[in-house]
Amino acid sequence: MDILIPFLVVLIAIEHIYFMYLEMFQWTKPKGIKAFGLKSKVFAEETKILAANQGLYNGFLAAGLLFSLYLNDYRLLIFFLICIIIAGIYGAYSTKKQKLFYIQAVPSIICLLIIILRFYNF
């Protein structure tokens, strides 16, 4: 179990680094437009600054996860996982795209449950 948690955390961090890449560098390109189901290239251009800001936050979430592992601080890790879960829930709710919940929140929920079961002896 001790290898499972860091493995999942690194996967979640990689996922958020990829989100950052898409939002900051691919938003106005065909890959970004397709990934986020944007209406048009014009819409992508008009919203690219907002997307870059959102991408930066995803980068910070990934950095927080990796820093938590580096410090071996599971309380900090739990904080960042909860932030990601909330972001995934809100993103799915606000965009009406349930797929967001499964892509962003579910891996963090699974990891959080494993941490709780492992460290809090349930």
Contacts in CASP RR format, 6 or more apart in sequence:
PFRMAT RR
TARGET T0000
AUTHOR 0000-0000-0000
METHOD contacts of the structure
MODEL  1
MDILIPFLVVLIAIEHIYFMYLEMFQWTKPKGIKAFGLKSKVFAEETKIL
AANQGLYNGFLAAGLLFSLYLNDYRLLIFFLICIIIAGIYGAYSTKKQKL
FYIQAVPSIICLLIIILRFYNF
1 114 0 8 1.000
1 118 0 8 1.000
2 118 0 8 1.000
4 114 0 8 1.000
5 111 0 8 1.000
5 114 0 8 1.000
5 115 0 8 1.000
5 118 0 8 1.000
6 69 0 8 1.000
8 107 0 8 1.000
8 110 0 8 1.000
8 111 0 8 1.000
8 114 0 8 1.000
9 65 0 8 1.000
9 66 0 8 1.000
9 68 0 8 1.000
9 69 0 8 1.000
9 77 0 8 1.000
9 111 0 8 1.000
10 65 0 8 1.000
10 66 0 8 1.000
10 69 0 8 1.000
11 107 0 8 1.000
12 62 0 8 1.000
12 65 0 8 1.000
12 81 0 8 1.000
12 84 0 8 1.000
12 107 0 8 1.000
12 108 0 8 1.000
12 111 0 8 1.000
13 61 0 8 1.000
13 62 0 8 1.000
13 64 0 8 1.000
13 65 0 8 1.000
13 66 0 8 1.000
14 62 0 8 1.000
15 103 0 8 1.000
15 104 0 8 1.000
15 107 0 8 1.000
16 58 0 8 1.000
16 59 0 8 1.000
16 61 0 8 1.000
16 62 0 8 1.000
16 65 0 8 1.000
16 84 0 8 1.000
17 58 0 8 1.000
17 59 0 8 1.000
17 62 0 8 1.000
19 55 0 8 1.000
19 58 0 8 1.000
19 59 0 8 1.000
19 104 0 8 1.000
20 55 0 8 1.000
20 56 0 8 1.000
20 58 0 8 1.000
20 59 0 8 1.000
20 62 0 8 1.000
22 31 0 8 1.000
22 32 0 8 1.000
22 35 0 8 1.000
22 36 0 8 1.000
22 55 0 8 1.000
23 51 0 8 1.000
23 52 0 8 1.000
23 54 0 8 1.000
23 55 0 8 1.000
23 58 0 8 1.000
24 51 0 8 1.000
24 52 0 8 1.000
24 55 0 8 1.000
24 56 0 8 1.000
26 32 0 8 1.000
26 35 0 8 1.000
27 33 0 8 1.000
27 36 0 8 1.000
27 38 0 8 1.000
27 44 0 8 1.000
27 47 0 8 1.000
27 48 0 8 1.000
27 51 0 8 1.000
27 52 0 8 1.000
28 41 0 8 1.000
28 44 0 8 1.000
28 45 0 8 1.000
28 48 0 8 1.000
32 38 0 8 1.000
32 44 0 8 1.000
33 40 0 8 1.000
33 41 0 8 1.000
33 44 0 8 1.000
36 51 0 8 1.000
38 44 0 8 1.000
38 47 0 8 1.000
44 51 0 8 1.000
61 80 0 8 1.000
61 83 0 8 1.000
61 84 0 8 1.000
61 87 0 8 1.000
64 76 0 8 1.000
64 80 0 8 1.000
65 77 0 8 1.000
65 80 0 8 1.000
65 81 0 8 1.000
65 84 0 8 1.000
67 76 0 8 1.000
68 74 0 8 1.000
68 76 0 8 1.000
68 77 0 8 1.000
68 79 0 8 1.000
68 80 0 8 1.000
69 77 0 8 1.000
74 115 0 8 1.000
74 119 0 8 1.000
77 115 0 8 1.000
78 112 0 8 1.000
78 115 0 8 1.000
81 108 0 8 1.000
81 111 0 8 1.000
81 112 0 8 1.000
81 115 0 8 1.000
82 108 0 8 1.000
82 112 0 8 1.000
84 104 0 8 1.000
84 105 0 8 1.000
84 108 0 8 1.000
85 105 0 8 1.000
85 108 0 8 1.000
85 109 0 8 1.000
85 112 0 8 1.000
87 104 0 8 1.000
87 105 0 8 1.000
88 100 0 8 1.000
88 101 0 8 1.000
88 104 0 8 1.000
88 105 0 8 1.000
89 101 0 8 1.000
89 105 0 8 1.000
91 97 0 8 1.000
91 100 0 8 1.000
91 101 0 8 1.000
91 104 0 8 1.000
92 98 0 8 1.000
92 99 0 8 1.000
92 100 0 8 1.000
92 101 0 8 1.000
92 104 0 8 1.000
92 105 0 8 1.000
116 122 0 8 1.000
END
